[in-house]
């Protein structure tokens, strides 16, 4: 297994940002909207953008692209707030992911580990296979 921890993200404490298992699958731990300085916006859409940006960074550092993401779980502390920000979230999504949507689950939870976090995104990517064609 290989641990994936992008340098431009906060240093993980007690978890890994991502793990490549068996060289084929990248598991991305729940990412929140915290920057490298431990700061988090109070704005839901900004937290979502930062969290999704972290997922994209771990995906790229793990050797994949966003089109290799196969599953994503989004945890929110307020479903009504999520729904109120849908247009902003769509814009954020398209900037990071284009028109690609992996399988997704959206779950409302009573709280997240970081008290000020409003959203956490967990994902799984299947790494692209290396070119195994040999020239003769």
Buried (B, 14 or more C-beta within 10 A) or exposed (E): EEEBBBEEBBEEEEEBBBBBEEEEBBBBBBBBBBBEEEEBBEEBBBBBBBBBBBBBBBBBBBBBEBEBBBBBBBBBBBEEBBEEBEEBBEEBBEEBBEEEEBEEEEEEEEEBEEEBBBBBBBBBBBBEEEEEEEEE
